[in-house]
Structure formats: structure tokens, C-alpha cells
């Protein structure tokens, strides 16, 4: 089974889990899946090799070995991702095409390297969210593969690149043995052997920590806490001049790397990995339509203001998956620039606010259901691949 496998206890089942480089939404949902998978697989000790690039340190901070399981972390390239225009949320298609073609010119070489690693490590199951490279490598190595995602890069690029340019991606994803489509998935019939579809889910918040955050940021309970998560690719000058910072009685929660300072702005500490606790503490979430933050807002019952990026295939389908009863408002960047949360259109955002601070046991039920669907599926696969 390879030189790595020979050093391991015979009852360990080896899974190679690949997490997309682009953004942290893939990582946060993979953390939720991995935590529940390890908790549930008490009778199947697992050696889990977690593969990622930029998100690897975040994954290491968030995941610890439990019980008889063994965790390893490995840095690797996974995806081109999106390429955005400078200081903008819009796709830079010429630069994307250049980067994509450059990466795809090395695709077969990377697949071969990954195939060799899978064989050497004794992998019995490959899970990908949602890099095509390990899927193609698993197929060449004769190892069972499972894709988990709300999209693939094949569908994400269809509105940006020519279809003939995407043939390599389509052929790679078509080799997936199994596919679990998450909320908003509008994918082709991936999964040679089987496919299931499930909903939104997120990492479980800690009620004690959520209460601590509320007490720290809004001690008298009279103000509003706003989770603001769309500043990574927007010019600092534009962020600093947003009218919403002056919304009376509002305190804003932003990421550690957002370069903006105001008395009513609080940064999430750079070494704080459980950001779902801040979403749970908030009264309103303003964000780009990324799956990770949307699912946290939906699962934790927080009204949403979404920056409308209609040119992104993934965004359109994620928005369409939000339950009809959930309060959500789509706004252009120009509208957000002029938004005052305590007057005019801003006041309307609070009119449909869900019941304040509903019990997590009530709101987290859908997450438990979706995660159970996924981890049960993985557990059943492990019974078939175990040697």
C-alpha cells in the first residue's frame, strides 16, 4: 500500500481531503464536515490527510485530533479561483483566461504527481471541495472519489470563458464517483456511481462565546451589531467613505485585515478562527454572496444585505437557494455606498428582522440535518472502501 501506509496501524482508514485555495468558505464548511465525520466515526479510526494552500494554516488552527483518529496537513495547489479587477468585485476575464490557461498547461503534470502521492499514502478515499486535480488523480489511481460543493469550477467559469476552454475541467469532474450537491447546486449529473443533494450548514456557534461577544460589543443591548464582510477587494478609500458607518446606534464587526478604523468598528482578532460566533452575535449581515457567510446567516437566522454580483454563476444560484421566508435584500455597490441603516431604505431592513436571538437549538436544526446527510454518506462509503 506504499511506504506511508506501512507505518500505520492496520485498522486506520486513510482519507485524503482537498479544500479549495480560493477564499475561506470552502474551508469553513469543510471544517464543519470534518468535525462531525470524526465525531461520528467512533468505530472506524481515520487517518485524515488535509490538503490545501492558502487556507491550510486556518484548517490547522480549527481542527484537532480526536479519539483514535490521526490528522495530517499537507500544502498543495488546488484551484485557479476567480481573478478580480483591481480594487473591484468584478471579474477580470482577460487576466482570468491567462491564469487559467497557464494553470491548465500544467494540469496533467499535477494530476500525475497527485496520483503518485495518493498511492504512496495508501489513500482509500479522496474527498474534494472542489478541486478537479485530486478527482482526476484518484481516477487514475483506482481510488474512490467524492466531490462536495455547491458548484464546480467548470460551471463557475461558463459565463466567463469559452466552453471549449473548459473541456479539461469537465472531463476531470466527470470522473467523480460520488457527488454531494450543497444548497444552490445547479450542476450537471456528476457522480458516476451516485449523487445526493442537501442544504445549507455551518460550524456550530458556542452560545457562551456568543454572549461574551454581545456583552463586549453591545453591553447595554440598545444598539445594533452589524457583521460586515465585503471589503477584501474594494478600495480602502471607498470603504472609508461609506455612509453606513455613521448609522446611529450601530456597531460594525469586520475582519482583522480590513484596513479601516472608527470608534464604532470592531475587528475580529487575527488569531480568532471561529467567526461564526460573531455572525451569531450580530443583528444583521452585510456581505458578498459567498456560500460560507450566507449559510451562516441563514442557519443562524440573521437578515441579509447582499452585494449583487449577477455576473457570477455561483452567486446567482446561492441566492436562489435562500429560503423564501428569510429576509434578504440585494443591493448594488452604489446603493450600499449610500446606505444609512437608521433612515430611509435602511430602516426597512429591520422591519422583517427574525425573532431576536432565537435559540441555536432551533436555528441549527437544518445544519445538523445536512451534515448528517453528508457524514452518513461518507461513513457508508468507508464501509465499502476499507481494506
C-alpha positions as CSV (number, residue, x, y, z in Angstrom):
1,X,0.0,0.0,0.0
2,X,3.0,2.3,-0.2
3,X,5.7,3.5,2.2
4,X,3.5,5.8,4.2
5,X,0.8,3.2,4.8
6,X,3.2,0.6,6.1
7,X,4.0,2.7,9.2
8,X,0.3,2.9,10.2
9,X,-1.9,0.7,12.4
10,X,-3.7,-1.7,10.2
11,X,-7.2,-0.6,11.3
12,X,-6.7,3.1,10.2
13,X,-8.6,4.1,7.1
14,X,-6.8,6.8,5.1
15,X,-8.8,9.7,3.6
16,X,-7.2,12.5,1.5
17,X,-9.4,15.6,1.9
18,X,-8.8,18.5,-0.5
19,X,-10.0,22.1,0.2
20,X,-10.1,24.8,-2.4
21,X,-7.5,27.6,-2.2
22,X,-9.9,30.3,-3.1
23,X,-11.5,32.1,-0.2
24,X,-12.3,30.6,3.2
25,X,-15.9,29.4,2.6
26,X,-14.7,26.0,1.3
27,X,-12.5,25.7,4.5
28,X,-15.2,26.7,7.0
29,X,-17.7,24.2,5.6
30,X,-15.0,21.5,5.3
31,X,-14.2,22.1,9.0
32,X,-17.9,21.5,9.9
33,X,-17.9,18.3,7.8
34,X,-14.7,17.0,9.2
35,X,-15.6,17.7,12.8
36,X,-18.8,15.8,12.6
37,X,-17.3,13.0,10.5
38,X,-14.6,12.4,13.1
39,X,-17.1,12.6,16.0
40,X,-19.4,10.1,14.2
41,X,-16.8,7.5,13.1
42,X,-16.1,6.1,16.5
43,X,-15.8,2.6,15.2
44,X,-13.7,3.5,12.1
45,X,-10.4,5.1,13.1
46,X,-9.4,7.5,10.4
47,X,-6.1,8.9,9.1
48,X,-7.1,12.1,7.5
49,X,-4.7,14.0,5.3
50,X,-6.0,17.5,4.7
51,X,-4.7,19.2,1.6
52,X,-4.9,22.9,0.9
53,X,-3.0,26.0,0.0
54,X,-3.7,29.4,1.5
55,X,-6.3,28.1,3.9
56,X,-4.0,25.4,5.4
57,X,-3.0,27.3,8.5
58,X,-6.6,28.2,9.2
59,X,-7.6,24.5,8.9
60,X,-4.8,23.5,11.2
61,X,-5.9,26.0,13.8
62,X,-9.5,24.8,13.6
63,X,-9.0,21.0,13.7
64,X,-7.6,18.8,16.4
65,X,-7.2,15.1,16.5
66,X,-9.9,13.3,18.5
67,X,-10.1,9.7,19.8
68,X,-8.2,7.2,17.7
69,X,-8.1,9.4,14.6
70,X,-4.9,10.8,13.1
71,X,-4.7,14.2,11.3
72,X,-2.0,15.3,8.9
73,X,-1.8,18.5,6.9
74,X,-0.2,19.0,3.5
75,X,0.3,22.2,1.5
76,X,-0.7,21.9,-2.2
77,X,-2.1,23.9,-5.1
78,X,-5.8,23.3,-5.8
79,X,-7.5,25.9,-8.0
80,X,-7.1,29.0,-10.1
81,X,-10.2,30.5,-8.5
82,X,-11.6,33.9,-9.6
83,X,-9.4,36.7,-10.8
84,X,-10.8,40.1,-9.9
85,X,-10.2,43.6,-11.4
86,X,-8.0,45.8,-9.2
87,X,-9.9,47.3,-6.3
88,X,-13.1,45.8,-7.6
89,X,-15.6,42.9,-7.1
90,X,-15.9,42.4,-10.8
91,X,-14.2,39.5,-12.6
92,X,-11.1,40.4,-14.7
93,X,-11.8,38.0,-17.6
94,X,-8.6,38.6,-19.7
95,X,-6.4,38.0,-16.6
96,X,-8.6,35.0,-15.6
97,X,-8.2,33.5,-19.0
98,X,-4.4,34.0,-18.9
99,X,-4.0,32.5,-15.4
100,X,-6.4,29.6,-16.2
101,X,-4.6,28.6,-19.4
102,X,-1.3,28.8,-17.6
103,X,-2.5,26.6,-14.8
104,X,-4.2,24.1,-17.2
105,X,-1.0,23.7,-19.1
106,X,0.4,22.0,-16.0
107,X,-2.8,20.1,-15.2
108,X,-1.7,16.7,-16.4
109,X,1.6,17.0,-14.6
110,X,-0.1,18.0,-11.3
111,X,-2.6,15.1,-11.7
112,X,0.3,12.6,-12.1
113,X,2.1,14.0,-9.1
114,X,-1.1,13.8,-7.0
115,X,-1.8,10.2,-8.3
116,X,1.7,9.2,-7.0
117,X,1.0,10.8,-3.6
118,X,-2.3,9.0,-3.3
119,X,-0.7,5.7,-4.0
120,X,2.2,6.3,-1.7
121,X,0.0,7.5,1.2
122,X,-2.3,4.5,0.9
123,X,-5.4,6.6,0.3
124,X,-8.7,4.7,0.3
125,X,-11.0,7.6,-0.3
126,X,-10.5,11.0,-1.9
127,X,-12.8,13.9,-0.9
128,X,-12.6,17.2,-2.8
129,X,-14.3,20.6,-2.2
130,X,-13.9,21.2,-5.1
131,X,-10.5,20.9,-6.9
132,X,-10.6,18.8,-10.1
133,X,-6.9,17.7,-9.7
134,X,-7.4,15.1,-6.9
135,X,-10.6,13.8,-8.6
136,X,-8.6,13.1,-11.8
137,X,-5.7,11.7,-9.8
138,X,-8.0,9.4,-7.8
139,X,-9.5,8.0,-11.1
140,X,-6.0,7.3,-12.5
141,X,-5.0,5.6,-9.2
142,X,-8.2,3.5,-9.0
143,X,-9.3,5.2,-5.7
144,X,-12.9,6.1,-4.8
145,X,-13.6,9.8,-5.1
146,X,-16.3,12.1,-3.6
147,X,-17.0,15.7,-4.5
148,X,-18.8,18.0,-2.1
149,X,-19.8,21.5,-3.2
150,X,-22.5,23.9,-4.4
151,X,-20.6,24.4,-7.6
152,X,-17.6,23.3,-9.7
153,X,-15.1,25.5,-11.4
154,X,-16.5,24.1,-14.7
155,X,-19.8,25.8,-14.1
156,X,-18.3,28.8,-12.3
157,X,-16.3,29.7,-15.5
158,X,-19.0,29.0,-18.1
159,X,-20.1,32.7,-18.1
160,X,-16.5,33.9,-18.3
161,X,-14.6,31.5,-20.6
162,X,-15.4,29.7,-23.8
163,X,-16.8,26.2,-23.4
164,X,-14.0,24.6,-25.4
165,X,-11.6,26.0,-22.9
166,X,-13.3,24.1,-20.1
167,X,-13.1,20.7,-21.6
168,X,-10.3,19.6,-19.3
169,X,-12.3,20.6,-16.2
170,X,-15.4,18.9,-17.5
171,X,-13.6,15.7,-18.2
172,X,-12.0,15.8,-14.7
173,X,-15.2,16.4,-12.8
174,X,-17.0,13.7,-14.9
175,X,-14.6,11.1,-13.2
176,X,-16.1,11.8,-9.7
177,X,-17.5,8.5,-8.4
178,X,-19.8,10.3,-6.0
179,X,-21.1,13.9,-5.7
180,X,-22.9,15.7,-2.9
181,X,-24.6,18.9,-4.2
182,X,-24.9,21.6,-1.5
183,X,-27.6,24.3,-1.3
184,X,-27.7,26.2,-4.6
185,X,-26.1,23.5,-6.6
186,X,-27.1,23.5,-10.3
187,X,-24.5,21.1,-11.6
188,X,-24.5,18.6,-14.4
189,X,-25.1,14.9,-13.5
190,X,-21.7,14.4,-11.7
191,X,-21.2,11.2,-9.8
192,X,-20.6,8.1,-11.9
193,X,-21.9,5.9,-9.1
194,X,-24.2,8.1,-7.1
195,X,-25.3,11.7,-6.2
196,X,-27.3,13.2,-3.5
197,X,-28.3,16.8,-2.8
198,X,-28.5,18.5,0.6
199,X,-28.9,22.0,2.1
200,X,-27.1,24.8,4.0
201,X,-25.0,24.1,7.0
202,X,-22.3,25.8,9.1
203,X,-20.0,25.4,12.0
204,X,-21.9,25.4,15.3
205,X,-21.6,28.5,17.4
206,X,-20.7,28.5,21.1
207,X,-23.6,30.1,23.0
208,X,-21.3,31.2,25.9
209,X,-18.9,32.8,23.5
210,X,-21.7,34.5,21.5
211,X,-23.0,36.0,24.7
212,X,-19.5,37.2,25.6
213,X,-19.2,39.0,22.2
214,X,-22.5,40.6,22.6
215,X,-21.7,41.8,26.1
216,X,-18.3,43.2,24.9
217,X,-19.6,45.0,21.8
218,X,-23.1,46.0,22.9
219,X,-23.2,45.9,26.7
220,X,-26.5,47.8,27.2
221,X,-28.2,45.8,24.4
222,X,-29.7,49.0,23.0
223,X,-27.6,49.2,19.8
224,X,-27.4,47.1,16.7
225,X,-24.5,44.8,15.7
226,X,-23.7,44.6,12.0
227,X,-21.5,41.8,10.6
228,X,-19.8,43.5,7.5
229,X,-17.9,41.1,5.2
230,X,-17.3,42.5,1.7
231,X,-14.2,44.6,1.9
232,X,-11.4,42.4,0.8
233,X,-11.3,43.6,-2.9
234,X,-12.8,47.1,-2.5
235,X,-10.5,50.1,-2.4
236,X,-9.8,51.4,1.1
237,X,-10.9,55.0,0.2
238,X,-14.3,53.7,-0.9
239,X,-14.7,51.7,2.3
240,X,-13.8,54.6,4.5
241,X,-16.3,56.9,2.9
242,X,-19.3,54.6,3.3
243,X,-22.3,56.4,4.7
244,X,-23.4,53.4,6.7
245,X,-20.5,53.8,9.2
246,X,-22.5,56.9,10.5
247,X,-25.7,54.9,11.1
248,X,-26.8,55.9,14.6
249,X,-26.6,53.3,17.3
250,X,-24.8,50.7,15.1
251,X,-21.5,48.9,15.8
252,X,-19.8,47.1,12.9
253,X,-17.9,43.8,13.1
254,X,-15.2,43.5,10.3
255,X,-12.4,41.1,9.6
256,X,-8.9,41.6,11.1
257,X,-7.4,42.5,7.7
258,X,-9.9,45.3,6.8
259,X,-7.9,48.4,7.0
260,X,-10.4,50.8,8.5
261,X,-10.5,52.4,11.9
262,X,-13.6,54.1,13.5
263,X,-14.8,54.2,17.1
264,X,-17.9,52.1,16.2
265,X,-15.9,49.4,14.2
266,X,-14.6,46.3,15.9
267,X,-12.1,43.9,14.2
268,X,-12.3,40.2,14.7
269,X,-8.9,39.3,16.2
270,X,-6.5,37.9,13.7
271,X,-6.0,34.7,15.6
272,X,-9.7,34.1,16.1
273,X,-10.8,31.2,13.8
274,X,-14.5,30.6,14.9
275,X,-16.0,33.6,13.1
276,X,-19.5,32.0,13.1
277,X,-19.7,33.2,16.7
278,X,-19.6,36.8,15.5
279,X,-22.3,36.1,12.9
280,X,-24.4,34.6,15.7
281,X,-23.9,37.7,17.8
282,X,-24.9,40.1,15.0
283,X,-28.3,41.5,14.3
284,X,-27.7,42.0,10.5
285,X,-25.2,40.6,8.0
286,X,-23.9,42.6,5.0
287,X,-21.8,40.5,2.7
288,X,-20.9,39.4,-0.8
289,X,-23.0,36.3,-1.9
290,X,-20.4,33.8,-0.8
291,X,-21.8,30.4,0.3
292,X,-20.0,30.4,3.6
293,X,-21.3,33.7,5.1
294,X,-24.8,33.2,3.5
295,X,-25.2,29.8,5.1
296,X,-24.2,31.1,8.5
297,X,-26.7,34.0,8.2
298,X,-29.4,31.6,7.1
299,X,-28.7,28.9,9.6
300,X,-28.4,31.4,12.5
301,X,-31.5,33.4,11.5
302,X,-29.8,36.7,10.6
303,X,-31.3,39.1,8.0
304,X,-29.0,39.6,4.9
305,X,-28.0,42.5,2.8
306,X,-26.2,41.1,-0.3
307,X,-23.9,42.9,-2.7
308,X,-25.4,42.0,-6.1
309,X,-22.8,40.3,-8.4
310,X,-25.1,38.9,-11.1
311,X,-22.2,38.0,-13.4
312,X,-21.1,35.2,-11.0
313,X,-22.9,31.9,-11.7
314,X,-22.3,30.6,-8.2
315,X,-23.7,33.8,-6.6
316,X,-27.0,33.6,-8.6
317,X,-27.7,30.0,-7.6
318,X,-26.7,30.5,-3.9
319,X,-29.1,33.5,-3.7
320,X,-31.8,31.4,-5.3
321,X,-31.3,28.8,-2.6
322,X,-32.0,31.1,0.3
323,X,-35.4,30.2,1.8
324,X,-38.2,32.5,0.7
325,X,-39.1,33.3,4.3
326,X,-35.6,34.5,5.1
327,X,-35.2,38.3,5.0
328,X,-32.7,39.2,2.2
329,X,-32.1,42.5,0.3
330,X,-30.0,42.7,-2.9
331,X,-28.1,46.0,-3.4
332,X,-25.7,47.3,-5.9
333,X,-22.3,48.7,-4.7
334,X,-23.6,52.2,-5.4
335,X,-26.7,51.6,-3.2
336,X,-24.5,50.2,-0.3
337,X,-22.3,53.3,-0.6
338,X,-25.3,55.5,0.2
339,X,-26.9,53.2,2.8
340,X,-27.8,54.6,6.2
341,X,-29.2,51.7,8.4
342,X,-31.3,54.0,10.6
343,X,-33.1,56.1,8.0
344,X,-35.0,55.6,4.7
345,X,-34.3,52.3,2.9
346,X,-32.0,51.2,5.8
347,X,-34.9,51.2,8.3
348,X,-36.8,48.8,6.0
349,X,-34.1,46.2,6.6
350,X,-35.1,45.9,10.2
351,X,-38.8,45.6,9.6
352,X,-38.5,41.9,8.7
353,X,-35.9,41.1,11.2
354,X,-36.3,37.5,12.5
355,X,-37.2,37.0,16.2
356,X,-34.2,38.3,18.1
357,X,-31.6,35.8,19.2
358,X,-33.6,32.6,18.6
359,X,-32.2,29.6,20.4
360,X,-29.4,27.9,18.5
361,X,-31.1,24.6,19.1
362,X,-33.9,25.8,16.9
363,X,-31.9,27.5,14.2
364,X,-29.2,24.9,13.9
365,X,-31.5,22.0,13.1
366,X,-31.1,22.3,9.4
367,X,-27.3,22.3,9.7
368,X,-27.5,19.1,11.8
369,X,-29.7,17.5,9.1
370,X,-27.4,18.5,6.2
371,X,-24.3,17.5,8.0
372,X,-25.8,14.2,8.9
373,X,-26.7,13.5,5.3
374,X,-23.1,14.2,4.3
375,X,-21.3,12.3,7.1
376,X,-23.7,9.3,6.9
377,X,-22.8,9.2,3.1
378,X,-19.1,9.3,3.9
379,X,-19.5,6.7,6.6
380,X,-21.3,4.3,4.2
381,X,-18.5,4.8,1.7
382,X,-15.9,3.9,4.2
383,X,-17.5,0.6,4.8
384,X,-17.0,-0.3,1.2
385,X,-13.5,1.1,0.7
386,X,-11.9,-0.2,3.9
387,X,-9.3,-2.9,3.3
